[in-house]
């Protein structure tokens, strides 16, 4: 029986590389990212190279409703692994960074 991994932040960088490694190990994937164009490209590349099934779920996880949307999407799917790689960096002393950006990035 094939295993499935859900990877957030999967359209680029570390998330995309982790997705490739999991696919190489035979995992089917559910890829989550806010960038639907890059997500579709990652899906196509991974499916053709590793012959695994890839579902994509484009959503901005900084939206308060998004985690529940991902949960609902995954209901009934057997997800064996979660790689939560979504988010971004905020640089500088905490007290000098923009509060709105902090809340959007880290909830």
C-alpha positions, 0 to 999 in steps of 0.5 A: 500500500502506498503512503501519502505525505502532505507538504506545505510550502511545497512550490519552491525551496525546501518544501519542493525539495522535500516533496521530491525526496518523498516522491523518490521514496515512493510517497504519493503527495498532497502539495499545499502552497499559495502559488498555484502556478509554481504548485502546478509546475511542481506537480507536473515535474514530480509526477513525470519524474517519479511516477507518483500521484500528486494532488495540489491544494493552492491556499494561503495558509495565513488565511485563518480559514485555510487550515480548516480547508486543508483539513476538509480536503484531506478528510478520507485520505490516508496521510501518513506524513505531514511536513509543515514548511509553510511560512516566511522569514521576518528579519530584524529585532522583533520589536522593530518588525511590523506587527501585521506582518508577524501576525500574518506570517506566524498566526 
